[in-house]
Amino acid sequence: CTIIAVLATIVTDSSSAQAEFARRNEALDTYSKLRAIPVSLRLRLHAYHGYLWQQLKGFDEDAFFSEIPPSLKNEIKLFFHQRGIRSVPVLNSLEGHIVNDITQALVTELHAADDCLISTGTLVSSLYLVVRGRVVQLAPRGPAADADADADVSN
């Protein structure tokens, strides 16, 4: 009897998640048509939405973090990001409190496939730590640049 109840809960949760995904896709379609967004851009929008849904299942991390105490939020961020920070050779030997400070300053950004993060000649004041995905260098860094300059990062 307990197994049937658990299975019923799983099926119900799955159905409601699928319904929510379909509702959001329909909202994207409505918005895209109202604003006359070109089909190619609509496809990218749907691909991005699908990726977000696959990764987070509609979970709102910002709302979650706004409801927990700052100390717990900091511990969770440190848990998620410490390994990535330590994987950067220049940051690997930093003291723990500095890694903690860096972790607290991190801002998560999600990008769609084929997004250009930084254009040649653009001055930036950010450091990107790629947690998941593929980054390709499109412009050479100089005479020593080679075809192996792209990175593939999986988590």
N, C-alpha and C positions, 0 to 999 in steps of 0.2 A: 504494500500500500504506500509506503514511504517512497519507493523507487518511482511509482507512477506519479506521485505528487511532484517529485523533483523533475521528472521528464516533462510534466505539464508546465511547470515554471519555466524550464529552458525553452520550450516551444513558444510559450506566450512572450517571453522576453525577446526571443529571436524575431517573432512576428511584429512586435511593437517597434523594434529597432529597424526592421525592413520598412515598415510603414513610415517611420520618421525620415529615413533616407529618401524614400519616394516623395514624401511631402517636400523635403528640401530641394530635391531635383526639380519638382514641379514649380517651386518658387523661383528657382534659378531660370527656368524656361520662361516664366511669366515676365520676370524682370528683363531678361535678355530681349524678349520680343517688344516690350514696352519701350525700351531704350534703343531698339534697332541695332543691337550688337551684332557684328558680322559673324557668320557661321564659324569661321576658323577660331575666332576668339571665344565663342560659345563652347566649342569643343575643348579648348584649353581650360575654360572655367569648370566644365563638368569633370574633366580629368583631375583637376586640382581638388575639387569637392570630393571626388571618389577616393583620392589619395588621403585626404584628411579623415574621411569616414573610416577608411581601412586602418589608419593609424590610431585614431582616438575614439571611434565608434560614437561620435557625437558628444563626447565628454568635454565639458568646458573647464579647462585647467585654470583659467583666470578666475572664474567663479569659485572653484575649489580652493585656490590659494588665498582668495580674499576672505575665506571663512575660517582659516586656521591661524593660530598665533604665529607671529613673526619668527620666533625661535624654532618652531617646528618646520616652518617654511624654509628657513635657512638650512636646517639639517637635511631636508629632502633635496634641496638644490645642490648641496655639497655631495650628497650620495650620487645624484645623477651626473654631475659634471666633473668631479674630481679626477676621474680616470682620463677623461678627455684632455683636461688641462695638463695632467702629468705626462700625457703622450707627446706633448710638444717639447722637443729637446731643450729649448731655451727656458722653458718654465718648469722643467722636471726637478730642478734642485732647489726650488723656492721653499721657504719655510711654510709650515702648515697654516699659520694665520694669514699669510699673504695669499695662499691658494684660496682660503676661505673668503678673503676680501674680493678676489677676482671672481669667484663663484657668485657672490652676491651682486656683482655688477653686471653679470651676464644677462643678455636679453635674447630670448628664443625667437628665431625667425624661421618661418616655413616658406619655402619657395617652390613655385611650380617648375616642372621640367622645362628645360631650355631657357630659364630666366638668366638674364645677364646681371650678375651681382655687382661687378665693378667694371667700368669702362676704362680703356687705356687713357691715361692722362688725368684721370679723376683723382683729386686729393681726398684721402679718406682718413677718418679719425677712429676707425674701428678695426678690430681683429676678428676674423671669422674663424671659428672652430667648427669644422664640418663633422657632425655626428653621424649622419646617415646620408648616403647619396653619392653622386659623382660630380666632381668639379673638374672642368677642363680649362686650361689656360689657352686662350685664343690668340693672344698677342705675345710675341717672343720677348723674353726678358733681356735679351742682348745676344752677343755673338755665341755665348755658351749654351743658349737655350736649345733643347732637343725635344724630340717627339715623346719622351718619357715624362714630360712635365705635368701630366694629368694624374689625379689621385682618385682612387675608388675606395670609399669608406663604407663599411657595413657595420651594423650594430646588431 
